[in-house]
Amino acid sequence: MGVLNLRRDPAWPRRGVAGLLGLLLWTGAAPGWADEARVYRFSPVNQYGISLTAAYWNPIMEYVSEKSGVQLQLKIGRTSADTTAYVLAREVDFVFSNHLFSPEREKLGWRVFGRRQTPSVRGQIVVPADSPLRDERQLEGRDVVYPGPEALVAYKFPAAHLSTAGIHVNTVFSGNSDAAFAQLLSGKAAAAGANSQLAEGYARREGKQLRVLWSSPPLYDLALMASSGVPDRTLQAVAQAFLGMGQDPQGREVLRKASAQVGLGPDAVFVPSDGSEYRSYRDFYRNAPPALR
């Protein structure tokens, strides 16, 4: 079978994924030639607490490793900033992230090959349903809690909006979204920056109600990406396993159970992407206040 050279093909951003999927879906690329000896590290951003993140991703890692013949190992830090630090230090090989679309980080050569198919997400500013606050201008001088400084949808989008609107708040970082919601509902913060998907999932899991003060335009969910150092055939095998989960009864069951853990619907499967869906993220970095780029 021919090998698609993703790294050296200058047209990869335009046609790499299409060619990759053609090889995978129509020739039935077998995993036998994948690198079985090496362990490849996979780092998703910390959208939940560590135990819940592991509960979601570990079954998916097991499935993808079995189907691809490529051994994947979950590597997450204590906070989303810690996990992104591993990525920037080139300590991981695959990521599920939206932290790599700034001009400087795009130079690192990470390749988008998929994304999770979910309804659009939005950056939001939320308060408890019974909060007396009804307008974002009432947040002036108050504490607003965010997951962390790397959280693009849940921190940078809301913080940029407040900055542009001239609303000055006290920024508090909690480490992940679940911790931010916990601080909000305990009364330690007046509002929280949130990813709408995570806010809805938290409310369903915990039986809580939140009210939205502000919401961004719609955005795509996070991207599956591979380091430029991952061999092309290894990437092909891993991509085939991720992108085939939705068509495989075993894969769909793994996703159904994992998604239920975090409040996602059963249709949150992985689909192909060439990275073009993330234009809104790239536009943000061109227009955001300098401190948030």
Backbone as CSV, one residue per row, in Angstrom:
resi,resn,N_x,N_y,N_z,CA_x,CA_y,CA_z,C_x,C_y,C_z
1,MET,0.840,-1.197,0.000,0.000,0.000,0.000,0.870,1.240,0.000
2,GLY,0.482,2.264,-0.736,1.239,3.507,-0.779,1.191,4.243,0.541
3,VAL,2.214,5.028,0.824,2.284,5.794,2.057,2.059,7.262,1.748
4,LEU,1.147,7.878,2.464,0.894,9.308,2.291,1.861,10.085,3.160
5,ASN,2.723,10.878,2.562,3.716,11.637,3.314,3.110,12.967,3.723
6,LEU,2.613,13.015,4.964,1.916,14.217,5.421,2.881,15.345,5.743
7,ARG,4.013,15.008,6.283,4.915,16.066,6.730,5.548,16.814,5.572
8,ARG,5.878,16.078,4.492,6.621,16.728,3.428,5.738,17.209,2.284
9,ASP,4.446,16.948,2.355,3.535,17.385,1.294,3.125,18.823,1.555
10,PRO,3.540,19.798,0.743,3.202,21.202,1.004,1.720,21.465,0.905
11,ALA,0.957,20.576,0.308,-0.488,20.780,0.177,-1.252,20.114,1.317
12,TRP,-0.535,19.599,2.335,-1.212,18.906,3.440,-2.361,19.695,4.032
13,PRO,-2.232,21.005,4.360,-3.365,21.697,4.962,-4.611,21.655,4.094
14,ARG,-4.450,21.544,2.772,-5.618,21.576,1.891,-6.144,20.186,1.568
15,ARG,-5.216,19.215,1.361,-5.707,17.932,0.882,-5.223,16.747,1.700
16,GLY,-4.397,17.003,2.741,-3.823,15.892,3.490,-4.857,14.994,4.123
17,VAL,-5.846,15.577,4.805,-6.840,14.753,5.478,-7.665,13.967,4.482
18,ALA,-8.030,14.601,3.368,-8.815,13.886,2.362,-8.040,12.678,1.851
19,GLY,-6.740,12.861,1.555,-5.937,11.742,1.097,-5.775,10.678,2.160
20,LEU,-5.572,11.129,3.390,-5.436,10.207,4.509,-6.668,9.340,4.638
21,LEU,-7.847,9.962,4.621,-9.077,9.211,4.794,-9.332,8.287,3.617
22,GLY,-8.932,8.725,2.424,-9.081,7.835,1.287,-8.305,6.546,1.500
23,LEU,-7.083,6.673,1.998,-6.291,5.485,2.263,-6.914,4.625,3.346
24,LEU,-7.398,5.266,4.398,-7.889,4.531,5.549,-9.215,3.847,5.281
25,LEU,-10.159,4.605,4.715,-11.515,4.115,4.618,-11.726,3.205,3.423
26,TRP,-10.946,3.387,2.357,-11.218,2.618,1.151,-10.238,1.471,0.934
27,THR,-9.072,1.539,1.542,-8.149,0.419,1.383,-8.102,-0.450,2.621
28,GLY,-8.775,0.007,3.709,-8.785,-0.798,4.928,-7.400,-0.984,5.494
29,ALA,-6.686,0.128,5.695,-5.300,0.058,6.164,-5.191,-0.812,7.407
30,ALA,-4.336,-1.805,7.363,-4.189,-2.713,8.492,-3.217,-2.151,9.496
31,PRO,-3.437,-2.432,10.793,-2.556,-1.883,11.810,-1.253,-2.654,11.980
32,GLY,-1.079,-3.749,11.274,0.055,-4.613,11.549,1.392,-3.953,11.350
33,TRP,1.478,-2.962,10.459,2.763,-2.334,10.207,3.014,-1.140,11.117
34,ALA,2.082,-0.841,12.018,2.263,0.301,12.926,3.375,-0.007,13.926
35,ASP,3.886,1.057,14.540,4.975,0.933,15.515,4.396,0.448,16.837
36,GLU,4.488,-0.867,17.083,3.892,-1.433,18.284,4.816,-1.330,19.491
37,ALA,6.101,-1.093,19.274,7.054,-1.107,20.375,7.011,0.185,21.182
38,ARG,6.799,1.288,20.515,6.851,2.579,21.187,5.504,2.934,21.804
39,VAL,5.549,3.625,22.935,4.347,4.157,23.557,4.216,5.625,23.160
40,TYR,3.051,5.990,22.628,2.777,7.368,22.211,1.869,8.019,23.248
41,ARG,2.226,9.208,23.665,1.472,9.894,24.714,0.401,10.798,24.114
42,PHE,-0.763,10.737,24.708,-1.935,11.494,24.259,-2.367,12.427,25.383
43,SER,-2.448,13.724,25.083,-2.811,14.716,26.104,-4.038,15.511,25.684
44,PRO,-5.180,15.241,26.292,-6.345,16.109,26.101,-6.301,17.244,27.116
45,VAL,-6.802,18.406,26.737,-6.840,19.495,27.713,-7.752,19.100,28.870
46,ASN,-7.451,19.616,30.055,-8.221,19.292,31.258,-9.558,20.023,31.237
47,GLN,-10.559,19.402,30.659,-11.874,20.021,30.670,-12.626,19.700,31.955
48,TYR,-12.252,18.601,32.593,-12.884,18.164,33.837,-11.789,17.936,34.870
49,GLY,-12.180,17.490,36.061,-11.194,17.067,37.033,-10.416,15.872,36.510
50,ILE,-9.284,15.568,37.142,-8.404,14.521,36.636,-9.104,13.178,36.582
51,SER,-9.853,12.803,37.626,-10.486,11.481,37.637,-11.548,11.367,36.557
52,LEU,-12.317,12.434,36.340,-13.355,12.390,35.316,-12.731,12.413,33.917
53,THR,-11.653,13.184,33.752,-10.930,13.179,32.482,-10.432,11.776,32.154
54,ALA,-9.877,11.096,33.144,-9.394,9.730,32.936,-10.548,8.774,32.650
55,ALA,-11.678,8.949,33.339,-12.835,8.077,33.124,-13.354,8.197,31.692
56,TYR,-13.269,9.395,31.114,-13.708,9.580,29.736,-12.688,9.025,28.745
57,TRP,-11.414,9.381,28.928,-10.419,9.104,27.891,-9.787,7.720,27.960
58,ASN,-9.641,7.133,29.138,-8.943,5.842,29.205,-9.618,4.741,28.386
59,PRO,-10.958,4.594,28.434,-11.575,3.573,27.569,-11.365,3.856,26.080
60,ILE,-11.348,5.135,25.708,-11.099,5.496,24.312,-9.662,5.158,23.936
61,MET,-8.710,5.434,24.839,-7.312,5.082,24.589,-7.149,3.569,24.390
62,GLU,-7.828,2.784,25.213,-7.737,1.335,25.104,-8.271,0.860,23.752
63,TYR,-9.401,1.426,23.348,-10.002,1.037,22.072,-9.081,1.416,20.911
64,VAL,-8.623,2.657,20.883,-7.781,3.117,19.778,-6.476,2.332,19.729
65,SER,-5.896,2.034,20.887,-4.658,1.255,20.922,-4.881,-0.136,20.338
66,GLU,-5.990,-0.767,20.720,-6.281,-2.117,20.226,-6.521,-2.116,18.722
67,LYS,-7.303,-1.167,18.232,-7.668,-1.160,16.826,-6.525,-0.721,15.919
68,SER,-5.689,0.164,16.414,-4.623,0.728,15.573,-3.324,-0.051,15.633
69,GLY,-3.118,-0.798,16.724,-1.821,-1.425,16.930,-0.772,-0.458,17.422
70,VAL,-1.191,0.756,17.776,-0.297,1.795,18.301,-0.632,2.000,19.767
71,GLN,0.340,1.821,20.647,0.085,1.936,22.073,-0.003,3.400,22.491
72,LEU,-1.196,3.841,22.894,-1.407,5.205,23.366,-1.522,5.215,24.881
73,GLN,-0.950,6.230,25.491,-0.983,6.378,26.945,-1.433,7.786,27.280
74,LEU,-2.395,7.888,28.178,-2.919,9.187,28.581,-1.891,9.921,29.444
75,LYS,-1.645,11.194,29.122,-0.735,12.028,29.920,-1.413,13.369,30.163
76,ILE,-1.812,13.620,31.397,-2.461,14.883,31.758,-1.792,15.463,32.993
77,GLY,-1.754,16.785,33.036,-1.213,17.474,34.187,-2.292,17.786,35.206
78,ARG,-1.890,18.416,36.271,-2.847,18.769,37.326,-3.850,19.799,36.836
79,THR,-3.406,20.702,35.967,-4.274,21.739,35.406,-4.138,21.749,33.891
80,SER,-5.035,22.474,33.215,-4.942,22.561,31.755,-3.656,23.260,31.333
81,ALA,-3.185,24.223,32.133,-1.924,24.893,31.817,-0.753,23.912,31.909
82,ASP,-0.787,23.014,32.917,0.268,22.005,33.050,0.276,21.074,31.840
83,THR,-0.919,20.645,31.420,-1.010,19.737,30.279,-0.496,20.407,29.009
84,THR,-0.859,21.666,28.799,-0.379,22.374,27.621,1.130,22.581,27.685
85,ALA,1.669,22.719,28.886,3.124,22.835,29.028,3.815,21.560,28.540
86,TYR,3.221,20.382,28.815,3.781,19.140,28.287,3.802,19.172,26.756
87,VAL,2.701,19.679,26.195,2.588,19.722,24.733,3.659,20.638,24.146
88,LEU,3.806,21.823,24.721,4.765,22.782,24.194,6.205,22.319,24.395
89,ALA,6.426,21.486,25.412,7.766,20.922,25.641,8.023,19.687,24.784
90,ARG,7.085,19.362,23.903,7.198,18.219,22.989,7.316,16.893,23.739
91,GLU,6.598,16.787,24.852,6.601,15.556,25.638,5.456,14.631,25.259
92,VAL,4.598,15.040,24.329,3.462,14.214,23.925,3.405,14.157,22.400
93,ASP,2.615,13.200,21.901,2.575,12.932,20.472,1.222,13.251,19.832
94,PHE,0.151,13.090,20.593,-1.196,13.379,20.118,-1.891,14.239,21.159
95,VAL,-2.777,15.128,20.696,-3.507,15.988,21.620,-4.962,16.099,21.194
96,PHE,-5.783,16.482,22.153,-7.160,16.913,21.889,-7.230,18.306,22.486
97,SER,-7.181,19.333,21.633,-6.891,20.673,22.130,-7.368,21.748,21.168
98,ASN,-7.541,22.946,21.694,-7.691,24.138,20.851,-6.675,25.194,21.268
99,HIS,-5.598,24.761,21.890,-4.580,25.668,22.414,-3.428,25.893,21.449
100,LEU,-3.521,25.376,20.233,-2.369,25.398,19.326,-2.634,26.178,18.047
101,PHE,-3.600,27.105,18.080,-3.964,27.836,16.871,-3.479,29.282,16.851
102,SER,-2.652,29.668,17.821,-2.047,30.995,17.761,-0.952,30.979,16.700
103,PRO,-0.601,32.131,16.133,0.425,32.149,15.085,1.732,31.493,15.500
104,GLU,2.172,31.727,16.727,3.442,31.150,17.167,3.357,29.645,17.313
105,ARG,2.241,29.155,17.862,2.121,27.716,18.099,1.849,26.946,16.816
106,GLU,1.258,27.595,15.836,1.053,26.896,14.565,2.386,26.587,13.885
107,LYS,3.410,27.327,14.232,4.730,27.061,13.670,5.312,25.739,14.171
108,LEU,4.727,25.179,15.238,5.240,23.932,15.802,4.897,22.722,14.937
109,GLY,3.962,22.889,14.003,3.705,21.835,13.033,2.700,20.776,13.433
110,TRP,1.854,21.040,14.420,0.821,20.072,14.784,-0.189,19.936,13.653
111,ARG,-0.621,18.702,13.374,-1.495,18.405,12.243,-2.875,17.979,12.739
112,VAL,-3.902,18.709,12.346,-5.275,18.337,12.679,-5.701,17.174,11.789
113,PHE,-6.274,16.136,12.407,-6.808,15.033,11.602,-8.253,14.698,11.961
114,GLY,-8.780,15.307,13.002,-10.161,15.022,13.384,-10.665,16.004,14.410
115,ARG,-11.929,15.871,14.720,-12.549,16.662,15.772,-13.716,15.857,16.331
116,ARG,-14.204,16.274,17.473,-15.374,15.605,18.042,-16.634,16.264,17.506
117,GLN,-17.570,15.448,17.064,-18.807,15.960,16.482,-19.816,16.215,17.595
118,THR,-19.949,17.453,17.949,-20.909,17.879,18.966,-21.560,19.164,18.481
119,PRO,-22.666,19.576,19.107,-23.195,20.904,18.786,-22.125,21.965,19.036
120,SER,-22.276,23.095,18.375,-21.311,24.180,18.543,-21.145,24.534,20.013
121,VAL,-19.924,24.907,20.380,-19.671,25.391,21.735,-19.568,26.916,21.700
122,ARG,-19.743,27.527,22.838,-19.645,28.983,22.958,-18.882,29.327,24.239
123,GLY,-18.096,30.386,24.179,-17.552,30.942,25.396,-18.668,31.689,26.106
124,GLN,-18.738,31.524,27.416,-19.843,32.133,28.167,-19.367,32.732,29.483
125,ILE,-20.163,33.633,29.993,-20.052,34.102,31.368,-21.337,33.672,32.057
126,VAL,-21.206,32.845,33.101,-22.380,32.272,33.751,-22.398,32.628,35.235
127,VAL,-23.605,32.631,35.792,-23.827,32.842,37.224,-24.808,31.776,37.695
128,PRO,-24.909,31.539,39.005,-25.948,30.622,39.488,-27.334,31.131,39.091
129,ALA,-28.258,30.216,38.914,-29.597,30.592,38.460,-30.268,31.574,39.419
130,ASP,-29.920,31.512,40.702,-30.556,32.405,41.686,-29.724,33.651,41.990
131,SER,-28.695,33.907,41.195,-27.853,35.089,41.420,-28.653,36.369,41.178
132,PRO,-28.419,37.401,41.973,-29.079,38.681,41.724,-28.496,39.429,40.522
133,LEU,-27.338,38.970,40.020,-26.697,39.637,38.892,-27.445,39.325,37.602
134,ARG,-27.793,40.373,36.860,-28.573,40.200,35.636,-27.863,40.750,34.393
135,ASP,-26.780,41.460,34.598,-26.094,42.106,33.487,-24.595,42.018,33.731
136,GLU,-23.840,41.795,32.686,-22.391,41.658,32.836,-21.746,42.904,33.426
137,ARG,-22.358,44.070,33.247,-21.779,45.300,33.817,-21.789,45.266,35.346
138,GLN,-22.640,44.450,35.920,-22.671,44.303,37.381,-21.477,43.512,37.917
139,LEU,-20.650,42.985,37.043,-19.462,42.254,37.472,-18.291,43.176,37.782
140,GLU,-18.418,44.450,37.514,-17.345,45.402,37.773,-16.812,45.238,39.192
141,GLY,-15.486,44.994,39.301,-14.822,44.875,40.587,-15.041,43.564,41.314
142,ARG,-15.750,42.617,40.721,-16.044,41.348,41.385,-15.101,40.236,40.889
143,ASP,-15.085,39.126,41.628,-14.270,37.974,41.246,-14.981,37.171,40.159
144,VAL,-14.255,36.873,39.097,-14.738,35.973,38.048,-13.735,34.824,37.950
145,VAL,-14.215,33.593,38.080,-13.348,32.426,38.099,-13.336,31.766,36.719
146,TYR,-12.145,31.337,36.300,-11.948,30.675,35.008,-11.187,29.369,35.236
147,PRO,-11.287,28.425,34.292,-10.534,27.175,34.458,-9.026,27.387,34.539
148,GLY,-8.488,28.264,33.680,-7.049,28.492,33.684,-6.650,29.410,32.557
149,PRO,-5.420,29.897,32.563,-4.980,30.881,31.572,-4.886,30.337,30.153
150,GLU,-4.877,29.003,29.973,-4.805,28.409,28.634,-6.193,28.101,28.065
151,ALA,-7.240,28.251,28.859,-8.589,27.865,28.419,-9.103,28.886,27.404
152,LEU,-9.026,28.538,26.129,-9.361,29.500,25.075,-10.830,29.879,25.092
153,VAL,-11.719,28.881,25.055,-13.153,29.167,24.999,-13.666,29.693,26.336
154,ALA,-13.235,29.076,27.428,-13.792,29.398,28.746,-13.116,30.585,29.428
155,TYR,-11.889,30.917,29.034,-11.216,32.078,29.629,-10.967,33.197,28.632
156,LYS,-10.248,32.910,27.561,-9.796,33.994,26.701,-10.945,34.699,25.983
157,PHE,-11.915,33.938,25.488,-13.043,34.584,24.820,-13.840,35.461,25.795
158,PRO,-14.277,34.956,26.967,-15.003,35.824,27.906,-14.164,36.987,28.420
159,ALA,-12.884,36.725,28.739,-12.032,37.794,29.267,-11.816,38.881,28.222
160,ALA,-11.663,38.494,26.962,-11.513,39.487,25.898,-12.777,40.331,25.774
161,HIS,-13.921,39.697,25.899,-15.180,40.454,25.830,-15.269,41.471,26.962
162,LEU,-14.965,41.045,28.181,-15.038,41.972,29.314,-14.045,43.117,29.143
163,SER,-12.836,42.798,28.676,-11.827,43.828,28.481,-12.283,44.845,27.430
164,THR,-12.799,44.346,26.316,-13.256,45.230,25.250,-14.422,46.099,25.711
165,ALA,-15.268,45.541,26.584,-16.419,46.286,27.099,-16.038,47.242,28.221
166,GLY,-14.778,47.223,28.653,-14.323,48.117,29.714,-14.796,47.714,31.094
167,ILE,-15.081,46.423,31.283,-15.535,45.915,32.581,-14.335,45.289,33.283
168,HIS,-13.982,45.818,34.440,-12.795,45.372,35.154,-13.191,44.391,36.255
169,VAL,-12.647,43.192,36.203,-12.969,42.162,37.192,-11.691,41.628,37.800
170,ASN,-11.837,40.899,38.898,-10.717,40.205,39.524,-10.668,38.784,38.973
171,THR,-9.607,38.456,38.273,-9.493,37.152,37.624,-8.968,36.115,38.596
172,VAL,-9.678,34.985,38.680,-9.298,33.865,39.538,-9.209,32.615,38.662
173,PHE,-8.144,31.823,38.812,-8.001,30.571,38.074,-8.189,29.392,39.023
174,SER,-8.909,28.378,38.539,-9.252,27.246,39.408,-8.559,25.945,39.015
175,GLY,-8.059,25.817,37.792,-7.390,24.595,37.354,-8.141,23.816,36.304
176,ASN,-9.466,23.764,36.396,-10.297,23.116,35.383,-11.727,23.626,35.529
177,SER,-12.583,23.268,34.585,-13.939,23.818,34.573,-14.767,23.356,35.758
178,ASP,-14.649,22.081,36.137,-15.432,21.601,37.281,-15.086,22.375,38.547
179,ALA,-13.799,22.653,38.741,-13.384,23.418,39.921,-13.913,24.852,39.849
180,ALA,-13.956,25.424,38.642,-14.501,26.784,38.493,-15.978,26.814,38.855
181,PHE,-16.743,25.825,38.390,-18.173,25.792,38.713,-18.379,25.576,40.211
182,ALA,-17.526,24.768,40.830,-17.636,24.538,42.269,-17.399,25.827,43.043
183,GLN,-16.394,26.607,42.638,-16.148,27.887,43.308,-17.306,28.847,43.094
184,LEU,-17.851,28.849,41.883,-18.983,29.729,41.592,-20.170,29.391,42.484
185,LEU,-20.520,28.119,42.557,-21.728,27.721,43.279,-21.538,27.760,44.794
186,SER,-20.288,27.793,45.259,-20.035,27.937,46.700,-20.041,29.392,47.141
187,GLY,-20.152,30.308,46.170,-20.183,31.727,46.500,-18.826,32.389,46.536
188,LYS,-17.755,31.667,46.156,-16.421,32.250,46.186,-16.166,33.191,45.017
189,ALA,-16.993,33.115,43.981,-16.865,34.000,42.819,-18.258,34.434,42.389
190,ALA,-18.327,35.620,41.799,-19.621,36.142,41.362,-20.068,35.522,40.045
191,ALA,-19.111,35.143,39.204,-19.423,34.584,37.889,-18.269,33.679,37.473
192,ALA,-18.526,32.901,36.439,-17.486,32.010,35.917,-17.421,32.133,34.400
193,GLY,-16.215,32.068,33.869,-16.047,31.910,32.431,-16.221,30.436,32.107
194,ALA,-16.939,30.137,31.025,-17.292,28.747,30.777,-17.296,28.420,29.294
195,ASN,-17.090,27.158,29.017,-17.379,26.552,27.729,-18.809,26.021,27.833
196,SER,-19.689,26.410,26.932,-21.100,26.062,27.049,-21.318,24.551,27.155
197,GLN,-20.538,23.778,26.428,-20.677,22.325,26.486,-20.390,21.809,27.889
198,LEU,-19.339,22.344,28.511,-18.952,21.888,29.842,-19.918,22.393,30.898
199,ALA,-20.453,23.614,30.699,-21.438,24.142,31.638,-22.706,23.295,31.627
200,GLU,-23.157,22.929,30.431,-24.366,22.109,30.321,-24.135,20.717,30.896
201,GLY,-22.956,20.142,30.616,-22.645,18.824,31.151,-22.558,18.833,32.664
202,TYR,-21.932,19.845,33.229,-21.822,19.953,34.694,-23.209,20.093,35.320
203,ALA,-24.041,20.934,34.732,-25.388,21.134,35.277,-26.180,19.829,35.270
204,ARG,-26.051,19.036,34.196,-26.761,17.751,34.140,-26.209,16.771,35.168
205,ARG,-24.898,16.687,35.274,-24.300,15.707,36.196,-24.593,16.042,37.644
206,GLU,-24.544,17.319,37.966,-24.638,17.751,39.364,-26.030,18.228,39.770
207,GLY,-26.955,18.296,38.808,-28.297,18.769,39.134,-28.333,20.235,39.524
208,LYS,-27.494,21.050,38.924,-27.421,22.484,39.217,-27.976,23.287,38.042
209,GLN,-28.298,24.540,38.301,-28.784,25.419,37.245,-27.912,26.667,37.172
210,LEU,-27.536,27.013,35.955,-26.718,28.191,35.702,-27.469,29.121,34.763
211,ARG,-27.148,30.398,34.856,-27.766,31.391,33.976,-26.664,32.098,33.208
212,VAL,-26.873,32.326,31.916,-25.858,32.913,31.035,-26.033,34.421,30.970
213,LEU,-24.949,35.157,31.296,-24.951,36.613,31.154,-24.458,37.053,29.778
214,TRP,-23.548,36.264,29.214,-22.985,36.615,27.902,-22.568,35.337,27.199
215,SER,-22.677,35.326,25.881,-22.285,34.157,25.100,-21.603,34.598,23.812
216,SER,-20.555,33.892,23.425,-19.807,34.198,22.201,-20.537,33.629,20.985
217,PRO,-20.090,33.970,19.789,-20.570,33.255,18.588,-20.201,31.781,18.682
218,PRO,-20.848,30.921,17.883,-20.578,29.470,17.946,-19.173,29.122,17.461
219,LEU,-18.619,28.082,18.064,-17.274,27.605,17.764,-17.300,26.086,17.646
220,TYR,-16.329,25.523,16.928,-16.218,24.076,16.839,-15.574,23.507,18.099
221,ASP,-15.929,22.255,18.404,-15.323,21.540,19.514,-13.831,21.326,19.229
222,LEU,-13.115,20.777,20.213,-11.665,20.671,20.142,-11.197,19.748,19.016
223,ALA,-9.925,19.889,18.669,-9.347,19.160,17.542,-8.458,18.018,18.018
224,LEU,-8.514,16.900,17.286,-7.526,15.842,17.423,-6.334,16.223,16.555
225,MET,-5.132,16.202,17.140,-3.950,16.653,16.423,-2.787,15.711,16.699
226,ALA,-1.885,15.637,15.737,-0.680,14.821,15.866,0.547,15.697,15.727
227,SER,1.564,15.384,16.495,2.843,16.083,16.400,3.491,15.833,15.049
228,SER,4.287,16.784,14.619,5.028,16.614,13.366,6.005,15.458,13.434
229,GLY,6.331,15.002,14.653,7.272,13.903,14.803,6.652,12.529,14.727
230,VAL,5.320,12.445,14.656,4.661,11.136,14.565,4.812,10.601,13.140
231,PRO,5.320,9.389,12.974,5.447,8.824,11.618,4.099,8.773,10.915
232,ASP,4.129,8.969,9.613,2.889,9.072,8.855,2.018,7.824,8.971
233,ARG,2.635,6.642,8.907,1.834,5.421,8.977,1.224,5.244,10.370
234,THR,1.930,5.710,11.398,1.373,5.657,12.750,0.170,6.584,12.851
235,LEU,0.296,7.781,12.302,-0.833,8.708,12.281,-2.014,8.108,11.529
236,GLN,-1.757,7.471,10.404,-2.831,6.862,9.630,-3.584,5.819,10.458
237,ALA,-2.843,4.988,11.180,-3.468,3.934,11.973,-4.297,4.514,13.112
238,VAL,-3.750,5.506,13.807,-4.464,6.123,14.920,-5.706,6.867,14.419
239,ALA,-5.561,7.602,13.321,-6.701,8.319,12.754,-7.809,7.356,12.356
240,GLN,-7.435,6.242,11.730,-8.424,5.253,11.324,-9.215,4.765,12.527
241,ALA,-8.530,4.505,13.636,-9.214,3.990,14.824,-10.156,5.032,15.424
242,PHE,-9.685,6.265,15.578,-10.538,7.329,16.125,-11.762,7.569,15.231
243,LEU,-11.509,7.738,13.931,-12.570,8.143,13.021,-13.520,7.006,12.682
244,GLY,-13.101,5.779,12.955,-13.968,4.643,12.710,-14.827,4.246,13.893
245,MET,-14.639,4.869,15.043,-15.386,4.472,16.239,-16.897,4.589,16.038
246,GLY,-17.315,5.633,15.345,-18.740,5.867,15.166,-19.421,4.854,14.280
247,GLN,-18.655,4.129,13.452,-19.228,3.129,12.561,-19.092,1.704,13.114
248,ASP,-18.297,1.537,14.163,-18.047,0.228,14.750,-18.922,0.056,15.993
249,PRO,-19.746,-0.994,16.072,-20.607,-1.168,17.254,-19.824,-1.143,18.567
250,GLN,-18.652,-1.769,18.585,-17.839,-1.741,19.799,-17.391,-0.322,20.110
251,GLY,-16.956,0.399,19.080,-16.512,1.773,19.286,-17.632,2.676,19.746
252,ARG,-18.815,2.526,19.165,-19.954,3.353,19.576,-20.322,3.096,21.037
253,GLU,-20.211,1.846,21.465,-20.536,1.540,22.860,-19.500,2.151,23.807
254,VAL,-18.236,2.095,23.413,-17.197,2.747,24.221,-17.494,4.243,24.343
255,LEU,-17.813,4.881,23.226,-18.101,6.311,23.243,-19.364,6.618,24.039
256,ARG,-20.379,5.775,23.920,-21.628,6.018,24.652,-21.382,6.024,26.152
257,LYS,-20.651,5.021,26.627,-20.387,4.938,28.064,-19.476,6.070,28.531
258,ALA,-18.451,6.364,27.743,-17.527,7.440,28.129,-18.242,8.782,28.139
259,SER,-19.074,9.029,27.126,-19.787,10.300,27.036,-20.763,10.483,28.186
260,ALA,-21.401,9.398,28.607,-22.338,9.486,29.725,-21.642,9.927,31.008
261,GLN,-20.364,9.590,31.140,-19.606,9.969,32.332,-19.499,11.481,32.472
262,VAL,-19.427,12.193,31.334,-19.150,13.631,31.376,-20.331,14.484,30.923
263,GLY,-21.474,13.856,30.667,-22.660,14.619,30.292,-22.767,14.945,28.827
264,LEU,-22.042,14.194,27.963,-22.162,14.376,26.522,-23.216,13.419,25.974
265,GLY,-23.784,13.761,24.825,-24.751,12.896,24.184,-24.087,11.704,23.518
266,PRO,-24.868,10.679,23.161,-24.310,9.456,22.574,-23.766,9.640,21.164
267,ASP,-24.066,10.768,20.535,-23.602,11.001,19.159,-22.301,11.793,19.098
268,ALA,-21.612,11.928,20.221,-20.352,12.687,20.242,-19.216,11.809,19.722
269,VAL,-19.254,11.517,18.418,-18.243,10.680,17.776,-17.151,11.569,17.189
270,PHE,-16.084,10.939,16.708,-14.987,11.679,16.092,-15.135,11.641,14.576
271,VAL,-14.948,12.795,13.948,-15.117,12.924,12.504,-13.870,13.586,11.912
272,PRO,-13.656,13.440,10.597,-12.451,14.012,9.978,-12.445,15.535,10.021
273,SER,-11.264,16.098,10.065,-11.081,17.545,9.955,-9.721,17.822,9.345
274,ASP,-9.669,18.862,8.515,-8.378,19.319,7.991,-7.916,20.597,8.688
275,GLY,-8.629,20.990,9.749,-8.253,22.178,10.510,-8.907,23.458,10.048
276,SER,-9.583,23.435,8.897,-10.175,24.676,8.381,-11.341,25.171,9.233
277,GLU,-11.963,24.259,10.017,-13.080,24.675,10.874,-12.646,25.615,11.988
278,TYR,-11.343,25.708,12.217,-10.851,26.467,13.368,-10.419,27.892,13.002
279,ARG,-10.989,28.407,11.938,-10.679,29.778,11.525,-11.067,30.780,12.616
280,SER,-12.183,30.532,13.300,-12.623,31.464,14.354,-11.590,31.584,15.459
281,TYR,-10.917,30.479,15.768,-9.873,30.520,16.780,-8.684,31.344,16.294
282,ARG,-8.311,31.144,15.042,-7.193,31.909,14.489,-7.535,33.394,14.408
283,ASP,-8.773,33.710,14.034,-9.207,35.109,13.984,-9.150,35.754,15.366
284,PHE,-9.478,34.973,16.398,-9.434,35.507,17.759,-8.043,36.043,18.077
285,TYR,-7.029,35.274,17.751,-5.664,35.690,18.090,-5.236,36.939,17.332
286,ARG,-5.828,37.173,16.180,-5.491,38.391,15.437,-6.140,39.625,16.040
287,ASN,-7.268,39.445,16.721,-8.061,40.597,17.156,-8.153,40.777,18.663
288,ALA,-7.705,39.806,19.435,-7.855,39.866,20.893,-6.919,40.889,21.516
289,PRO,-7.247,41.355,22.730,-6.288,42.203,23.458,-4.944,41.499,23.569
290,PRO,-3.841,42.232,23.455,-2.514,41.600,23.423,-2.252,40.643,24.591
291,ALA,-2.749,40.959,25.775,-2.480,40.116,26.946,-3.123,38.744,26.842
292,LEU,-4.093,38.571,25.927,-4.810,37.312,25.803,-4.424,36.522,24.565
293,ARG,-3.470,36.996,23.802,-3.085,36.296,22.577,-2.135,35.138,22.876
